[in-house]
Amino acid sequence: MIPELFSMNDRICLVTGGSRGLGRAMAEAFLDAGAARVYITARHVDAVERAAAEIDGAFAGDCVPIAGDLSTVEGAHTLAADIAEREAHLDVLVNNAGRGWLAPLGDVPEHGWDKVMDLNVKSPFFLTQDLVPLLTSRATQQRTSSVINIGSIAGITANPSDTYSYNASKSAIHQMTRNLAFTLAERHVRVNAIAPGRFHTEMTEFAKADPASYEAELRMIPQHRWGDPADIAGVALMLASQAAAFITGQIIPVDGGTTLVA
Ligand SMILES: NC(=O)c1ccc[n+]([C@@H]2O[C@H](COP(=O)([O-])OP(=O)(O)OC[C@H]3O[C@@H](n4cnc5c(N)ncnc54)[C@H](OP(=O)(O)O)[C@@H]3O)[C@@H](O)[C@H]2O)c1
């Protein structure tokens, strides 16, 4: 029973921002659990094609690259149309691509605010909306579809970083998660969010530049470490599979205990 609960056998998945970092780790987890096909997207063609080829070679299912920019609603519409041309249904959508904007209060430009909101909130909403027909087409109580939004603990507690639009965007996607979960529950689509704490990825490289503040941050995290991308694999697999068949609208921190003390 347990292997069956976590099985991704036969499943078709889409992971935005899957060329590296957390997105890649989730794509690999789905294929490792038996997914038939996982689409990964990113802007840089070479990087997404290289990642897909590496992942594809490691698992029985297919990893398919799609290059595209999700920083506009047009980009979200294009991706949804591309998936609809290739597939009659979709089991799992992971809205993972995201970005930040670091600037002290007083110096935050409007275009910086918009870039973050567009990629982290607006595109995930329109991509999900466009993909509802595919997400619902085969979904049943015994085979629920799953949308996983990647939020952040920055959307749960305040932090000292000058990342105003990022923190607001992550709070927004958490609330959007609850809202969509409510709407889609009776159509057998579950919508949850993962709220990562600090993870070692390209996005957070800047925060290790000053060893003293990096060490100070580690001391504040109850588990005294940052996450590795593989640390997100288990919870993503649970949310994607029937293991979470009765879980929807939840925001799950994966943060080494950071939100316990923040
Ligand atoms: N790392 C952390 O500590 C942390 C903590 C909390 C939340 N998160 C969230 O986790 C998610 C993944 O972060 P990560 O750390 O794995 O980041 P990452 O290593 O920088 O990877 C980001 C991925 O998104 C793609 N991407 C970026 N901008 C895009 C755009 N405009 N259109 C399409 N794809 C785009 C990137 O590829 P291209 O550059 O080729 O487009 C890449 O595949 C984000 O939503 C982030 O906010 C991360």
Ligand as a Chemical Component Dictionary entry (heavy atoms), coordinates in Angstrom:
data_LIG
# 
_chem_comp.id                   LIG 
_chem_comp.type                 NON-POLYMER 
_chem_comp.pdbx_formal_charge   0 
_chem_comp.three_letter_code    LIG 
# 
loop_
_chem_comp_atom.comp_id 
_chem_comp_atom.atom_id 
_chem_comp_atom.alt_atom_id 
_chem_comp_atom.type_symbol 
_chem_comp_atom.charge 
_chem_comp_atom.model_Cartn_x 
_chem_comp_atom.model_Cartn_y 
_chem_comp_atom.model_Cartn_z 
_chem_comp_atom.pdbx_ordinal 
LIG N1  N1  N 0  16.623 28.793 -2.593  1  
LIG C1  C1  C 0  15.966 29.186 -1.534  2  
LIG O1  O1  O 0  16.537 29.369 -0.432  3  
LIG C2  C2  C 0  14.488 29.462 -1.612  4  
LIG C3  C3  C 0  13.821 29.785 -0.423  5  
LIG C4  C4  C 0  12.468 30.019 -0.463  6  
LIG C5  C5  C 0  11.780 29.928 -1.658  7  
LIG N2  N2  N 1  12.472 29.622 -2.797  8  
LIG C6  C6  C 0  11.684 29.578 -4.032  9  
LIG O2  O2  O 0  11.928 28.354 -4.714  10 
LIG C7  C7  C 0  11.764 28.548 -6.124  11 
LIG C8  C8  C 0  12.987 28.014 -6.840  12 
LIG O3  O3  O 0  14.114 28.706 -6.365  13 
LIG P1  P1  P 0  15.614 28.191 -6.562  14 
LIG O4  O4  O 0  16.329 28.583 -5.330  15 
LIG O5  O5  O -1 15.624 26.780 -7.035  16 
LIG O6  O6  O 0  16.064 29.189 -7.724  17 
LIG P2  P2  P 0  17.151 29.062 -8.888  18 
LIG O7  O7  O 0  18.198 28.072 -8.561  19 
LIG O8  O8  O 0  17.541 30.463 -9.193  20 
LIG O9  O9  O 0  16.289 28.454 -10.099 21 
LIG C9  C9  C 0  15.275 29.211 -10.675 22 
LIG C10 C10 C 0  14.703 28.463 -11.858 23 
LIG O10 O10 O 0  13.670 29.273 -12.430 24 
LIG C11 C11 C 0  14.004 29.598 -13.783 25 
LIG N3  N3  N 0  13.515 30.947 -14.070 26 
LIG C12 C12 C 0  13.949 32.111 -13.515 27 
LIG N4  N4  N 0  13.296 33.159 -14.069 28 
LIG C13 C13 C 0  12.436 32.637 -14.994 29 
LIG C14 C14 C 0  11.506 33.202 -15.903 30 
LIG N5  N5  N 0  11.347 34.530 -16.023 31 
LIG N6  N6  N 0  10.784 32.373 -16.695 32 
LIG C15 C15 C 0  10.957 31.025 -16.622 33 
LIG N7  N7  N 0  11.825 30.440 -15.782 34 
LIG C16 C16 C 0  12.560 31.246 -14.990 35 
LIG C17 C17 C 0  15.521 29.456 -13.853 36 
LIG O11 O11 O 0  16.025 29.205 -15.170 37 
LIG P3  P3  P 0  16.436 30.427 -16.173 38 
LIG O12 O12 O 0  17.297 31.365 -15.388 39 
LIG O13 O13 O 0  17.122 29.759 -17.319 40 
LIG O14 O14 O 0  15.132 31.037 -16.596 41 
LIG C18 C18 C 0  15.717 28.221 -12.972 42 
LIG O15 O15 O 0  15.372 27.052 -13.660 43 
LIG C19 C19 C 0  11.517 30.048 -6.315  44 
LIG O16 O16 O 0  10.137 30.303 -6.427  45 
LIG C20 C20 C 0  12.060 30.644 -5.027  46 
LIG O17 O17 O 0  11.453 31.882 -4.712  47 
LIG C21 C21 C 0  13.789 29.389 -2.806  48 
# 
loop_
_chem_comp_bond.comp_id 
_chem_comp_bond.atom_id_1 
_chem_comp_bond.atom_id_2 
_chem_comp_bond.value_order 
_chem_comp_bond.pdbx_ordinal 
LIG N1  C1  SING 1  
LIG C1  O1  DOUB 2  
LIG C1  C2  SING 3  
LIG C2  C3  SING 4  
LIG C2  C21 DOUB 5  
LIG C3  C4  DOUB 6  
LIG C4  C5  SING 7  
LIG C5  N2  DOUB 8  
LIG N2  C6  SING 9  
LIG N2  C21 SING 10 
LIG C6  O2  SING 11 
LIG C6  C20 SING 12 
LIG O2  C7  SING 13 
LIG C7  C8  SING 14 
LIG C7  C19 SING 15 
LIG C8  O3  SING 16 
LIG O3  P1  SING 17 
LIG P1  O4  DOUB 18 
LIG P1  O5  SING 19 
LIG P1  O6  SING 20 
LIG O6  P2  SING 21 
LIG P2  O7  DOUB 22 
LIG P2  O8  SING 23 
LIG P2  O9  SING 24 
LIG O9  C9  SING 25 
LIG C9  C10 SING 26 
LIG C10 O10 SING 27 
LIG C10 C18 SING 28 
LIG O10 C11 SING 29 
LIG C11 N3  SING 30 
LIG C11 C17 SING 31 
LIG N3  C12 SING 32 
LIG N3  C16 SING 33 
LIG C12 N4  DOUB 34 
LIG N4  C13 SING 35 
LIG C13 C14 SING 36 
LIG C13 C16 DOUB 37 
LIG C14 N5  SING 38 
LIG C14 N6  DOUB 39 
LIG N6  C15 SING 40 
LIG C15 N7  DOUB 41 
LIG N7  C16 SING 42 
LIG C17 O11 SING 43 
LIG C17 C18 SING 44 
LIG O11 P3  SING 45 
LIG P3  O12 DOUB 46 
LIG P3  O13 SING 47 
LIG P3  O14 SING 48 
LIG C18 O15 SING 49 
LIG C19 O16 SING 50 
LIG C19 C20 SING 51 
LIG C20 O17 SING 52 
# 
